[in-house]
């Protein structure tokens, strides 16, 4: 199906909902979805809700606030308690299911308070081809994923976002910090803080696409393939090593494949994406 047809179907889907509440991270997908909903339904019929917890970078929260304010929609910030759930912190393969169930349950409660029938998340067409246990929670709780249902891919979202002049069109993909841990390694606030500080430092050095995968005392760094040569420059390499040692890592290594979404899933699906 052509991109234009997908957008037409998406808009029709949204128009039939009348009022919506959106799980809003401020990332590429949720900003695009928010823009479409505001255009079709009007800002008075859209509520954006952003979750705050140790599994999210604080700068992402600030960006979400700015974008919601720009669109003029009601923006609600909630605290989620996935770190209180032993089923989440033990980090099983279905970890995201427990996180999303916590989030979506709270979104449903807020939607009920405002008399809103539809709660939306911004899963896209590409998510149908990766391991996404959080989608099971969405189905169980009746969360709608219009971008996924319309088959709109990340590439198409970026294309349309650019045409709409959205500031997130070229924004690197984001994911909760829990995705930095291999399945089975317990997630703690101390470890999340280590990852957050390490990634913040790399971004301060000018690396736009960054993941620091936490393997016990080993930090496995992923950057865009085009930035691998730069990260190996003597001055930068030494700064990264010294800072990550300060943060608490004993060994610091670079993933030669570079950044790819869901690399931790390679251990369960047998290969790269």
SVG drawing of the C-alpha trace seen along z (x, -y; Angstrom):
<svg xmlns="http://www.w3.org/2000/svg" viewBox="-17 -26 62 44">
<polyline fill="none" stroke="black" stroke-width="0.4" points="0.0,0.0 1.3,-3.5 2.2,-5.9 -0.5,-8.3 -3.2,-5.6 -1.8,-4.6 -2.1,-8.2 -5.6,-8.5 -6.6,-5.3 -4.9,-6.6 -6.8,-9.9 -10.1,-8.1 -9.4,-5.9 -8.6,-8.8 -11.6,-10.8 -13.9,-8.0 -12.5,-8.2 -13.6,-11.7 -11.5,-12.1 -8.2,-10.3 -5.5,-10.0 -2.0,-9.3 0.9,-7.6 3.4,-10.4 7.1,-10.0 8.1,-13.0 9.8,-10.7 9.5,-10.5 6.4,-8.2 4.3,-9.7 5.0,-13.2 3.8,-12.3 0.7,-10.6 0.0,-13.6 0.2,-16.0 -2.2,-13.9 -4.7,-13.7 -4.6,-17.4 -5.1,-18.2 -8.0,-15.8 -9.7,-16.1 -8.6,-19.5 -6.3,-20.1 -9.2,-20.2 -10.0,-16.6 -6.5,-15.2 -4.6,-14.5 -1.0,-13.6 0.3,-11.5 4.1,-11.1 5.4,-8.5 8.2,-9.4 10.4,-6.7 14.1,-5.7 13.9,-3.8 13.6,-7.1 16.2,-9.8 15.2,-13.2 16.0,-15.1 13.4,-13.1 10.8,-14.4 11.8,-18.0 11.5,-17.5 8.1,-15.9 6.9,-18.9 8.1,-21.4 6.4,-19.5 3.1,-19.1 3.2,-22.8 3.9,-23.7 0.8,-21.8 -1.2,-23.3 -2.6,-20.0 -3.3,-19.1 -0.2,-17.3 -0.3,-15.0 2.9,-13.5 2.5,-10.4 4.9,-8.2 5.0,-4.5 6.1,-1.9 7.5,0.9 10.6,0.8 8.4,2.1 7.4,5.1 9.7,8.1 8.5,9.6 9.9,6.5 13.2,6.1 14.3,9.7 14.3,8.8 12.8,11.8 12.3,12.0 8.8,10.7 10.0,7.7 8.3,5.1 4.9,6.8 5.0,5.9 6.2,2.4 3.6,1.7 0.8,3.3 1.7,0.9 1.7,-2.1 -1.4,-1.2 -3.4,-0.4 -2.7,-3.9 -3.5,-5.5 -6.9,-3.7 -7.7,-5.1 -6.9,-8.6 -8.9,-8.2 -11.9,-7.0 -11.6,-10.2 -11.9,-12.4 -14.6,-10.2 -12.3,-9.3 -12.9,-5.9 -9.7,-5.5 -6.2,-5.2 -3.5,-5.2 0.1,-4.2 2.6,-5.0 3.7,-1.5 4.4,-1.6 4.3,0.9 7.9,2.0 7.1,3.2 5.1,6.1 8.4,7.7 10.3,7.5 9.9,9.1 7.5,6.7 5.9,8.3 4.5,4.9 2.0,5.3 0.4,8.2 -0.4,5.8 -1.8,3.3 -4.1,6.0 -5.2,7.2 -6.1,3.7 -7.7,2.5 -5.1,0.0 -5.2,-1.1 -2.1,-1.4 -3.3,-3.3 0.2,-3.7 0.7,0.1 -2.9,0.8 -2.3,-1.6 1.0,0.2 3.0,-3.1 6.7,-2.4 9.3,-4.4 10.8,-5.6 7.4,-6.8 6.8,-8.6 10.1,-10.4 9.2,-11.4 5.8,-12.7 7.2,-14.4 9.7,-16.3 7.0,-17.4 5.0,-18.6 8.0,-20.5 8.0,-18.5 11.2,-19.0 11.4,-15.2 11.7,-14.2 15.4,-13.4 15.5,-12.7 17.3,-9.5 15.1,-6.6 14.7,-6.3 13.9,-3.4 13.6,-3.0 16.9,-2.4 15.8,1.1 16.4,2.2 20.2,1.8 20.3,4.9 20.6,8.5 17.6,10.6 18.1,12.2 20.3,9.5 18.5,7.8 17.6,4.2 18.3,1.7 18.2,-2.0 21.9,-2.1 22.5,-0.3 20.0,-2.5 21.8,-5.6 25.2,-4.2 23.7,-3.7 22.0,-7.1 25.2,-8.9 27.3,-7.0 24.9,-7.8 24.6,-11.5 28.4,-11.8 28.6,-10.3 25.9,-12.6 27.8,-15.6 30.8,-14.5 28.5,-14.9 27.4,-11.4 23.7,-11.6 22.8,-7.9 24.0,-6.2 23.3,-3.0 25.4,-1.8 24.5,1.8 25.1,2.9 26.8,6.3 27.7,6.4 31.0,4.5 31.2,4.3 29.9,1.3 29.2,2.2 28.9,-1.0 26.8,-1.2 27.0,-4.3 26.0,-4.9 28.2,-3.0 29.3,-6.3 30.6,-7.5 32.7,-4.4 35.9,-5.9 35.4,-9.1 34.8,-7.2 38.2,-5.4 40.1,-8.7 42.7,-8.6 41.5,-11.7 37.9,-10.7 38.5,-7.0 40.5,-7.9 37.9,-10.4 35.2,-7.8 37.2,-5.1 38.2,-7.3 34.6,-8.7 32.9,-5.3 35.5,-3.9 34.5,-6.8 30.8,-5.8 31.6,-2.3 32.4,-0.1 35.5,2.0 35.7,2.7 34.6,0.5 34.1,1.9 32.8,0.9 30.2,2.9 31.7,3.2 28.2,3.7 27.3,0.2 23.8,-0.8 20.8,1.3 17.4,1.2 16.7,4.2 20.2,5.6 19.5,7.3 16.9,9.4 19.7,11.0 20.2,13.4 16.7,14.8 16.1,14.6 19.4,15.8 20.6,12.9 20.8,9.2 17.8,7.3"/>
</svg>
